[in-house]
Amino acid sequence: MFFASDNTSGVPVQVLDALARANEGYAPGYGADDAMTRVTALIREVFEAPEAAVYLVATGTAANALALATHVRPWQTIYCSRVAHIEEDECAAPEFYAGGAKLTLLEETDGKIAPETLARVLNDAPQGVHHVQRGIVSLTNLTERGARYSAAEIAQLAAIARAHGLPVHLDGARFANALVAEGCTPAEMSWRAGVDVLSFGGTKNGLLGVEAVILFDPAKAWEFELRRKRGGHLFSKHRYLSAQMEAYLTDGLWLDLARQANAMGARLHAGVEGAGARLVHPRGGNMLFVEMTRDQHAALRAAGAVYYDWPAPHPASGPGDQPLQARLVTSWSTTEADIGRFVETMQAAR
């Protein structure tokens, strides 16, 4: 019963097989491998973006930090949700890679920035020499609270940013989960909605460790290449990144994995609500924030369930009926048996 995160899952056999094939013989390094050429073509096809520049890195933090640094100057700011991953979970990497650009945190609901909030903050931002300058808007889909921006909502926020001359970054660590839940095309949830640069997640959706940065404006490509190298994220044996991403994109595997994770999320959602839990944020894909009793938490822990107390470890003692929150995340490898056991344990402790 592993629901701590989708990055705790294993790797699909298709990806492992691709890595085994990539391990045969020799290949040029630093992204000059044939597989990377195919990856670029696949991403351009999938996103209907024939001019897009595509680069691979090993972590989501590197993808976000390098993507943002390429689009913002040190005297500018990155507008993001106050619970954004780039704020809470990346140890100031975006600020570091951007040479000191700051983050401006916006109020959110379920991790989503409201258009009126963004418009007000941008309109009110002073622009004199004494002040930080407007830089870029960063959104996350799925959000860090499990909710989902629709393509139309992204477009509305991007239009506000564009009115102030600002580019838009999308942290898509769970882009696939948002996409299949929304039922739109990759283009509709990215560049057609006004996104300039996308951190296209792979690790949380079944890959061993690779993320793509997709620059829909190829004019930024050379700067990104330099920043990736200078930042220590250009892999010598790059073919092992390419092999993962190629397998991920081939025959729609990335969408199948996300559909499975979302389906298990829906099943878990129904089960825990039936066992008396309350959903704290709307479920946009495969991540749930729920409130259940201390007794239920204790029974689940005793049964071996693994998940995060939320937003911090629960107090050591308290009444058994005390409501306490948890974050539950399903993955492509979550089984119905695991969900059934989890829900049955909750029911028994209710």
C-alpha positions in Angstrom: 0.0 0.0 0.0 2.4 2.6 -1.3 0.7 6.0 -1.7 3.5 8.4 -0.7 4.2 9.6 -4.2 4.2 8.4 -7.8 8.0 8.6 -7.8 8.1 5.6 -5.5 6.9 3.3 -8.3 9.0 1.1 -10.5 9.7 1.4 -14.2 7.6 -0.2 -17.0 9.2 -3.0 -18.8 9.1 -1.1 -22.1 11.5 1.5 -20.6 13.8 -1.1 -19.1 13.9 -2.9 -22.5 14.8 0.4 -24.2 17.6 0.9 -21.8 18.9 -2.6 -22.4 18.9 -1.9 -26.2 20.6 1.5 -25.6 23.4 -0.3 -23.7 24.5 -2.2 -26.8 27.4 -0.9 -28.7 28.5 2.7 -28.9 26.8 6.1 -29.3 27.9 9.7 -29.5 27.6 11.6 -26.2 26.0 14.8 -25.0 22.8 14.5 -26.8 24.2 13.7 -30.3 22.8 10.1 -30.1 20.3 9.0 -32.7 17.7 8.3 -30.1 17.7 12.0 -29.1 17.0 12.9 -32.7 14.0 10.6 -32.6 12.9 12.0 -29.3 12.9 15.6 -30.7 10.9 14.4 -33.7 8.4 12.6 -31.4 7.9 15.6 -29.1 7.5 17.9 -32.0 4.9 15.6 -33.5 3.0 15.0 -30.2 2.9 18.7 -29.4 2.2 19.8 -33.0 5.2 22.1 -32.6 7.6 21.5 -35.5 10.1 24.3 -34.5 10.2 23.4 -30.8 13.6 22.9 -29.2 13.8 19.9 -26.9 16.4 19.1 -24.2 16.6 16.4 -21.6 17.7 16.6 -17.9 17.6 14.0 -15.1 15.5 15.9 -12.5 12.4 18.0 -12.3 14.3 20.6 -10.3 16.9 21.0 -13.1 14.1 21.2 -15.7 12.3 24.0 -13.8 15.4 25.9 -12.7 17.1 25.9 -16.1 13.8 26.7 -18.0 13.1 29.6 -15.7 16.7 30.9 -15.8 16.6 31.0 -19.5 13.6 33.3 -19.5 14.3 35.6 -16.6 17.1 38.1 -15.7 18.6 38.5 -12.2 16.7 41.7 -11.5 13.4 40.2 -12.4 10.9 38.0 -10.5 9.1 34.8 -11.1 5.4 34.9 -10.3 4.1 31.6 -8.9 1.7 30.1 -6.4 2.7 30.3 -2.8 2.7 26.4 -2.7 4.5 26.0 -6.0 7.2 23.2 -6.2 9.7 25.9 -7.2 9.0 27.7 -3.9 8.6 24.8 -1.4 10.6 21.9 -2.7 13.6 23.1 -4.8 15.9 24.6 -2.2 16.1 28.0 -4.0 17.4 26.3 -7.2 15.4 28.6 -9.5 16.9 31.7 -7.8 20.4 30.2 -7.9 20.3 29.2 -11.6 18.7 32.5 -12.5 21.5 34.5 -10.8 19.3 35.8 -8.0 16.0 36.4 -9.6 13.4 36.3 -6.8 10.1 34.5 -6.5 6.9 36.5 -5.9 4.3 34.3 -4.3 0.7 34.6 -5.2 -2.3 33.5 -3.2 -3.9 30.4 -4.5 -6.9 28.1 -4.0 -6.1 24.4 -4.3 -2.7 25.4 -5.8 -4.4 27.4 -8.6 -3.8 31.1 -9.2 -6.9 33.0 -10.0 -6.9 35.3 -13.0 -7.9 38.3 -10.9 -5.1 37.7 -8.5 -2.5 37.6 -11.3 -3.9 40.7 -12.9 -3.9 42.6 -9.7 -0.4 41.7 -8.8 1.0 42.5 -12.2 -0.9 45.8 -12.5 0.2 46.9 -9.0 3.9 45.9 -9.4 6.1 49.0 -9.3 8.7 49.1 -12.1 11.1 51.9 -11.0 14.8 51.3 -10.7 14.4 50.6 -6.9 12.1 47.6 -7.5 12.3 44.1 -8.8 11.1 43.9 -12.4 8.4 41.7 -13.8 9.9 38.5 -15.2 7.9 35.3 -15.9 4.7 33.6 -14.7 5.1 30.0 -13.6 2.1 27.6 -13.3 1.9 24.0 -12.3 -0.4 21.3 -13.7 -1.4 19.2 -11.9 -1.0 21.7 -9.0 0.8 20.8 -5.8 -2.6 20.3 -4.2 -3.7 17.9 -6.8 -6.1 20.2 -8.7 -6.1 20.7 -12.4 -5.9 23.8 -14.6 -8.1 23.4 -17.7 -6.5 24.5 -21.0 -8.9 27.5 -21.0 -7.7 28.5 -17.5 -4.1 28.4 -18.6 -4.9 30.5 -21.6 -6.7 33.1 -19.5 -3.7 33.4 -17.2 -1.2 33.4 -20.1 -3.2 36.2 -21.8 -2.8 38.3 -18.6 0.9 37.6 -18.6 1.2 38.4 -22.2 -0.5 41.7 -21.8 2.4 42.7 -19.6 5.0 41.3 -22.0 5.7 38.3 -19.8 6.4 34.7 -20.9 4.8 31.7 -19.2 6.4 28.6 -17.8 4.5 25.4 -17.0 5.8 23.0 -14.5 4.4 19.7 -15.9 5.8 17.1 -13.5 2.3 15.6 -13.8 1.5 17.1 -17.1 0.4 13.7 -18.5 -2.1 13.2 -15.6 -3.6 16.6 -16.1 -3.8 16.1 -19.9 -5.6 12.7 -19.9 -8.0 14.0 -17.2 -8.7 17.1 -19.1 -9.2 15.2 -22.4 -7.4 17.8 -24.6 -4.3 17.6 -26.8 -0.8 18.4 -25.6 -0.7 21.5 -27.8 -4.0 22.8 -26.4 -2.6 22.5 -22.8 0.7 24.1 -23.7 1.7 26.5 -26.5 -1.8 27.0 -27.9 -2.8 28.1 -24.4 0.2 30.6 -24.3 2.9 28.5 -22.6 6.4 29.4 -23.8 8.4 26.7 -22.0 7.2 23.4 -20.6 8.9 21.2 -18.0 7.6 17.9 -19.4 7.6 15.3 -16.6 8.6 11.7 -16.9 9.9 10.5 -13.6 6.6 10.7 -11.7 4.9 8.9 -14.6 7.1 5.8 -14.7 10.5 6.8 -16.0 13.8 6.0 -14.2 14.8 9.6 -14.2 14.4 12.0 -17.1 12.5 15.2 -17.8 12.2 17.1 -21.0 12.4 20.9 -21.3 10.4 22.0 -24.4 11.1 25.5 -25.6 8.3 26.5 -27.9 10.4 29.6 -28.9 13.6 28.1 -30.4 15.3 31.5 -30.1 16.0 30.6 -26.5 17.6 27.2 -27.4 21.3 28.2 -27.4 21.0 30.0 -24.1 19.4 26.9 -22.6 22.2 24.7 -23.9 24.8 26.9 -22.3 23.0 27.1 -19.0 22.5 23.3 -19.0 26.2 22.7 -19.6 27.3 25.4 -17.1 24.9 24.1 -14.5 26.3 20.5 -14.7 23.2 18.9 -16.3 24.5 17.9 -19.7 24.9 14.2 -19.5 27.9 12.6 -21.2 26.1 9.2 -21.7 23.0 11.0 -22.8 21.7 8.0 -24.7 20.3 6.6 -21.5 18.1 9.7 -21.0 17.1 9.5 -24.7 16.2 5.9 -24.5 13.8 6.4 -21.6 12.0 9.3 -23.2 11.8 7.6 -26.6 10.1 4.5 -25.0 7.9 6.9 -23.0 6.6 8.6 -26.1 6.4 5.5 -28.4 2.8 4.1 -29.0 1.4 6.5 -26.4 2.9 4.7 -23.4 3.1 8.0 -21.4 -0.7 8.5 -21.8 -1.4 4.9 -20.9 0.6 5.2 -17.7 -1.2 8.4 -16.8 -4.6 6.9 -17.5 -3.8 4.0 -15.2 -2.6 6.2 -12.4 -5.7 8.5 -12.7 -8.0 5.5 -12.8 -6.5 4.2 -9.6 -6.8 7.7 -8.1 -10.5 7.7 -8.9 -10.9 4.3 -7.4 -9.1 5.4 -4.2 -11.1 8.6 -4.1 -14.4 6.7 -4.1 -13.1 4.2 -1.6 -11.8 6.6 1.0 -14.9 8.8 0.8 -17.0 5.7 1.3 -14.9 5.0 4.4 -15.7 8.4 5.9 -12.7 10.5 4.7 -13.2 14.0 3.5 -11.5 15.3 0.3 -9.6 18.5 1.2 -8.8 19.7 -2.4 -10.5 18.7 -5.6 -8.9 15.7 -7.3 -7.6 16.7 -10.7 -5.8 13.4 -11.5 -3.9 11.0 -9.4 -3.2 12.9 -6.2 -5.6 13.2 -3.2 -5.5 15.2 -0.1 -7.9 13.7 2.5 -8.9 14.1 6.1 -9.5 11.0 8.2 -9.5 10.1 11.9 -6.4 9.5 14.0 -7.7 5.9 14.6 -7.8 5.3 10.8 -4.3 6.7 10.4 -3.1 4.4 13.2 -4.8 1.3 11.7 -3.4 2.1 8.2 0.2 2.6 9.6 -0.1 -0.7 11.5 -1.2 -2.4 8.3 1.9 -1.1 6.5 0.4 1.7 4.5 2.9 4.3 3.3 1.8 7.9 2.7 2.6 11.4 3.9 1.0 13.1 6.8 0.0 16.5 5.6 1.1 19.2 5.9 3.5 17.9 8.5 3.9 14.8 10.7 0.9 14.4 13.0 1.1 15.1 16.7 2.1 12.0 18.6 -1.1 11.8 20.6 -4.7 13.0 20.6 -8.2 11.7 20.5 -9.0 8.8 18.2 -11.7 10.7 16.3 -9.4 13.7 15.7 -9.4 14.6 12.0 -5.9 14.6 10.4 -4.9 15.1 6.8 -2.9 13.0 4.5 -1.6 13.1 0.9 -2.2 10.0 -1.2 -0.8 9.6 -4.7 -1.5 6.7 -7.0 0.9 5.6 -9.8 0.9 3.5 -13.0 1.7 0.5 -10.9 -0.9 1.0 -8.2 -3.1 -2.1 -7.9 -6.8 -2.5 -7.1 -5.7 -5.0 -4.4 -3.7 -2.3 -2.7 -6.6 0.1 -2.8 -9.0 -2.5 -1.6 -6.8 -3.3 1.4 -6.3 0.4 2.2 -10.1 1.1 2.2 -11.0 -2.1 4.1 -8.5 -1.0 6.8 -10.1 2.4 7.0 -13.6 0.9 7.2 -12.5 -1.4 10.0 -11.1 1.5 12.1 -14.1 3.8 11.4 
